[in-house]
Amino acid sequence: MAEVIDTLAQRATGGRRDRRHLPAALAVIGALLLTACGGTRATPAASPTPSPRATATAAASATVTPTATAASAGPTPLPTPTPPASDLIAYIAVNDGKLVPIDVTTGVAEAPLTIDAAPTSVAISPDGRYAYVADGDVATVTPVNLATGTVGAPNQVAANAGLTALAITPSGATLLAVVNPTGYDTGSVVPITLASGTVGSPIPVGADPVAIAVTPDGSTAYVVSAGDGTITPISLATDSPGAPISVGVDPRAIAITPSGGTAYVLGGNGEASVTPVTLAVDPAQDKVGTAISVPGGTPKAIAVAPGGTSAYVVGSTGAGQIALPGGTTLWTTLNAEYTAAAFSSDGTRALLGYTSGTRPPQGLAVLNVSTDAAGTPVALSGEPVSIAFRPT
């Protein structure tokens, strides 16, 4: 890997995420935990039939209206080489202000980048050249050049708020920042044009927004609002919100299948559940299905496999893998508090972040999805709050 990385002082204080009044959202510890927990692997159910959204022609990036005082969200992408396909690297945002690269092939952590923030989310551009890290305290986005290991200056997105989640459109043109006001009132999504750094007008969503996902065709973003139990669809062609969709108590995270046919919303207060939402070309026609009970306690994160046949869900008391769309439990462990989850792009590995248990107090494991076997966990300096793979 070509990064040149400086090791700086560790951030001494936690962020807004640790002070939230609701469980925070935003992947399975080592072989000993897995051995202790056991579990039986079942054959996943077939993927749901893609909805018309999967074949619809739609805009691939947001149209952004510049504000009078445009702020830069990062440098214009430089003509740096695309990382080699063999270099499988994940970036872990840690609540002590670090962004930690993990060589997934070897399970080794490389030197951390100091972001000087209370990170809540990390998103990586489709070309793999830049990472963007959200701050949960002061609503800033920090750009990181992954080719050089250079951390840019934080850029202000909103006032009197924090950022709880980030997403980048499939085209790589637009960064979507979820803004959560200090009082957890009605929030917004701010689109940022990455080529110019132009910050667009806020798009209103529900109360206490905590997560976001974009459909694979780039037409729609769905924003999870924990405060009112809804997801709000946003048309990225017009930057306009649709009618909120009720999805149950205290939703915390969302993942959309690669086909674009279904969104899975992780929610529930204390006992986690996954609510499937069948997505239509017109979000007003989206249909909410029956919630599926899943292991893990108070929900934190969900990651859907690239093939769409299974998902990992993590929470305050454990983690589990479920088959999709039926929800059959394929594997589970209840020996730690889990906080983050992600699949590699080829679907062969899953990363689960944890913050307590019989292994190091905070860390990450690289899981072989086909066997549920994990190597030695990777120790981290703080709680892992978000995981993103660099595209290969």
N, C-alpha and C positions, 0 to 999 in steps of 0.2 A: 504493500500500500504506500502511496506517494505522499501521505500527509507529513508536514513538518509541524510538530505540535509542541507548544510551550506549556510546561506544567506550572500553574500559578497557585496562589493561596486559596485554600478551601473556604467556601462561604460558611460562616458560623451559624447563621440563623435559618430557620425554615421559612416557607412562603405561606401565602394566603391559603394554599390547599390544605395545610394542617389545621387551619382555624375554622374550617367550614362547619355550618350547623348540620349539614347532611353528609352522609358518607361520600367520599370523593371517588371519582371514576378515573379515572385517568392518571418464555412464558413458561417448570415444574422442577422443583429442586432435585438434588442429585439422586443417584441410584439407590442410596440407602433409604431415602424417603419412599421412593417408588416401590422398593422391595417390601418395606413395612406396610404399605397401604394395600398392595396387591391390586386386584382389579381384573376384570374380564373384558377382552376386546370383542365387540360384536361387529357384524358386517354392516357398514353404513347404508342407509337407505339411498335410493337414487335421488339425484338433484331434482328440485321442482322444475316443472316446465316453464321456460322463460316467458315472461309477460310480453305484451306488445312493446313495452319500453325497450326491451333488449334489441329490437330490430328497427326502432324508430330513428329517423334522422333528426339530430338535435344539435344545438350550438355546443361547441366544445370548450368555450371559455366565457368568462363573464364580461359584460360590457360595463365599464367602470366610469362613473362621472367624477372627474377630478374636483377636489374641494379648493376653496380659495387659497388655503395655505397647505399645499400638498407636502406630505412628509415622505421621506425615503424609507422604504422597507428593506433595502439592501442594495448592493451594487448590481449594475447590469452584468448578466452572466458573461464570464470571460471565455475566450476560445481555448480553454484547457482541455486536455484529452479526456475522453470518456473512460471511466475506470474499466479495467479488464473484467470479462465475464467470470473469471475464476476467483475473483477477489470478493468473497461473500462477507460483507460487513454489516453489522447492525449498530445503530446508535441509540444509546440509552440515556434519557434525561433523568437525572438524579436530583432529589429535592435539596441537595446541598449546593446547587448551582453548577454542577458539572454535566458535561455531555461526554459519555464514555463510548469509544468505539470498541466493538467486540468482533474478533475474528471468529466467525461462526464455525468454520471448518475445524479450527483447533480448540475453540472454547477459551481463548485467551483474551483478556482485556488489554487494550493498548493504552498509551498515556492519555489521560483525560484532558478535555478542553474545558477551561473555566469560562462560564457564560456570565457570571456575576448577576444571577437572576434567581427568582423563585420559580423554576420551570414547571409548567403543567403539561406541555405538549411539544412534540417535535415532528416536523414534516420535512420530507426530502423531495427535491424536484425530480421529475421523471427522468431527466438525463443524469442524475446522480451526482451533480456537481455542487449543489448547495443544500444545506440544511437550514431550517428556520425554527427557532425556539421561542415559545410563548412564555411570558412572565405573568404569574398569577397575582402579583401585587400591584403593578403599575401599568399594565396594559401596553407593554412594549414587545416588539419582535426583534430578536437578534439573529442576523444572518451569519452563516459560517461557510466559508469556502472549503469544501472537503478535499479539493485537490491540493491545496496549500496548507490546510490546517489553520487558516486565518479567521479569527473571530472579529466580526464587524461591530460597529457601534449599535447599541439598542436604538430602535426607532419607535417613537410614541404613536399609538394607534387611537387611544381614547383617554379621557380624563376621568378621575374618580371611579375607576373600574379596574378589573383584572381580566386577563385572557385565560379561558379555560380549555380551549381546543383550537387546533389548526387543521386545515385541509388544503391541498393543492389540486386544482382541476387537472384532468388527465392530459390536457395539452401542455401543461406547465406554465400557462400564461398568467394565472391568477392564484394568489394566496387568499384563503378565506379565514378570517380571524373571528372567533366567537368572543364577544365582549359581555362580561357579566358585571353589572354595576355593584358598587360597594354594598348596597342594601339588598342585593339579590332580587331586584325588581325586574321589570321587563328589560330584556337584553337586546342584543343586536348582533348582526354579522357584518363585518367590514371587509369589502373586497379590496385587494391590493394588486395593482398591475406590476408584475415583477420586472418586466423589461425596463420600466421607467421609474418604479418605486412610488407611483401615484396612489394615494389612499382615496378610495371612493366613499360615497355617502353610506352611512349606516343603514342596514336593512332590519327592521324591527322583527323580533321573534318573541317567544314566551318568557315567563319568569324563571330566573335562575338557570340560564342555558349552560349546559355542561359538556356537550359532545356534538360532533358533526361528521357526516359522511356524504360523499358525492357519488352519484350513479356513474357506472363505467362509461356511459356515453357523454358524460359531462353536461347533461341537460339540467339536472336538479341537484340541489344540496338539501339534506334533511338535518334539521337542528333539534337536538333533544333538550327539552326544558324540564328540569326536575321539579321546579316550583309548582307547575300546573299539570304535570303528567301528560305532556303532549310532545309530538314532533311537528315541526313546521317545515313544509316544503318551500324551497326558494327556486324560482326560475332563474337560471344563470344567464339566459338570453336577455332578460329584462331587469334583473336584480330586484324582482318583486316577490314578496311572500304570498303563499297560498293560505287557505284556511287551516288552522291547527288540527291535528289528528290525535284524539285521545288514545293513549296506549297503556294506561294503568298507573299504579302508584309508584312514585319516585323513580322514574327512568334515569339511568346513569350512563348508558353507552349504546352505540349503534354500529352495526356492520352490515354491508350490502353484498349480496352474492355477486360473483364475477359476471353472471349472466344479466344482472340488473333486474331480475325478476322479483326478488324478495329482500326486504330489510328485516333484520333481527334486532329487536330492542331489548337490552338487558335492563331489568328493573326489579321492583319489589323491595320492601323495607324489612330487612332481617333475613327473609327467606327469598332467595333469588329466583327469578323466572325470566324466560325469554319469550317475547311476544313477536310472532311473525306478522309482517305487513306485506301483502301482495301489491306490488307497484304497477300502476297503469301508466300509459302515455300521459294521461291527464291525471295529476295527483289528486284531483277531487274525486277520482274513481278508485283510489287506493282502498284496499280492504284489510281490516285488522282481524287476525285470526285468534285462536284460543291460546292463552299463555301456557308455556311448558315449564314445569318445575325443574330446576337444575340445582346441583350441589354448589356449595361455596359460601353460604351465608350472605351477608350484606354485599350486594354486587359492586364490582369495581370495573371490569373490562371484559370485552368479548372480541374474539378474532375468528373470522371465517376462513376456512381453507381455500386455496386458489381454485380447487375443483368444485367448491360449493357443497361438498358432501358431509362436512362436519364442521364443528366450531369448538374452540376452547372458551370456557367461561371461568372467571376468577373472582374471588371475593374474600371476605374477612376471615373465613374459616377454612378455605380450601380452594381447589380447582378441579375442573372436570372437562372431559371431552364428550360431546354429544353428537349423535348422527342427525343429519338434516335431510328432509324436513321434519321427520317424525319426533326427534328429541330423545331417542333411546340413549342412555348413558353408556359410553364405550369404555371410559376409564375415569377414575377419580382418586384424589388424595385429599385428606382433611387435616394435614399435619402442620399447616402454616397459614399465615395471612398473605394472600397474593394480591398484587396491585396492578399488574400490566401484563399484556399478552400480545403476541404477533406471530404470524407465519412467514417463513421465507417464501420468495416468489415461486419456487418450484414445488412448494408444499411438502418437502421432505423433513423440514425441521420446524419446531415451534419454540419460541422463547417465552418463558414465564418468569416474571419478576416477583420476588417475595420480600417481606420485611420482617418475618419472624419464623421460628421453627427450630428444628434440631441442628440445622446447618448454620453457616455464618448468619448473624442476625439480619443482614440485608444482602441480597444477591440475585443471581440470575442463573438459570439452567438452560442448556441447549438440549432439547428433547428430540429423539428420533421418533417421528410420528408413526412409522409403521410398526415399531416394537415397543414404544413407550419407555425406552431406555434412555437414561441421561448420564452424562459424565459428571466429573467433579464440578460442583457449582462455582460460578464466578463471583467472588466477593466484590461488593460495591461499597463506596464510602457513605452512601445514604440510601433512602428508599427509592427504588425505581418507579417513576411515575408515567413514563411513556416510552414506547419502543418503535423505531422505524428502521426498515431495511433499506440500504442503498441499492437502487435498482441495478441489475446486472444486464 
